[in-house]
Amino acid sequence: MIQRVFTSLLLLAIGITLLIQGQFFLLLFLTCAALMIVYEFFKMAKIPTHSLSACLTYIGILLIYISSFSPHFLALWKSLPLKIMVLTAIGLFHGELLLKKMLFPEKALWIGLRMILFSASTLIFVYLMRIGTNGLFNVLFCCVIIWIGDSSAMIIGNTIGRHPLTSLSPNKTVEGVFGHVIGSTAASVLYVMIYGNLTGQVLNTGYYMILGMVISAIAQLGDLHESFIKRCFGVKDSSALLPGHGGFYDRADSTLFVMPLMFYYFNG
């Protein structure tokens, strides 16, 4: 428990600092996190992490993140073809939850393609949102909702959780789901109040409460999808790289659907 709290506080401090800094170091951190998720995924699939398919996937991820230095990077990801690709990928991953079956074959080539679609077109949206319209406010809002929601779900689920949510994730409870929504809603109100007091701007609290609940629902789908993937591979955690938390995939799960969808919502 002490390890988990320490790691959480450290990641929180690093995350807020990088989001405020907002440029090179944020992109560097996201690149490293994406590469670690690829490493963890190949390891879960019991495919050598130094295989040709894995190395080609690493290179593909790097090329996508390096392309962020292009002045057309933001416009490219807002283009219709890439928007369709990203939304289709998210739709396919949601379909896996409904079918309770991995849609891509568990082979090295498809794992690599999955990771390029998955890691490159999800974590990169943290950076895209940061450099997009009203970037710092929007990306911090989403992150605060996710962080508080996850913590609320864990506390309430562990304290009063009695009713299992789904066989995909035996530890998740219905009470935990409501805890996530309540925590996210409260966090959205608190965030808007603090921002309003600091800037003098008057924001629509009701609008952000609803948005907080929507983000909560999407985040929990991402969490469920990650649990489903680990169940398919027969593992408890994606790795042991983050003491008390598992791996980078375990920590990024809630953001993987939220960030692309919210980026396109905020930026069109």
Secondary structure, DSSP 8 states (H G I E B T S, - for coil): -HHHHHHHHHHHHHHHHHHHH-SHHHHHHHHHHHHHHHHHHHHHTT--TTSHHHHHHHHHHHHHHHGGGSTTHHHHHHSHHHHHHHHHHHHHHHHHHHHTS-SS-SSHHHHHHHHIIIIITTTHHHHHHHHSTTHHHHHHHHHHHHHHHHHHHHHHHHHH--SEEETTEEEEEHHHHHHHHHHHHHHHHHHHHHHHHHH-----HHHHHHHHHHHHHHHHHHHHHHHHHHHHHT-SSS-SSBTTTB-HHHHHTTHHHHHHHHHHHHH-
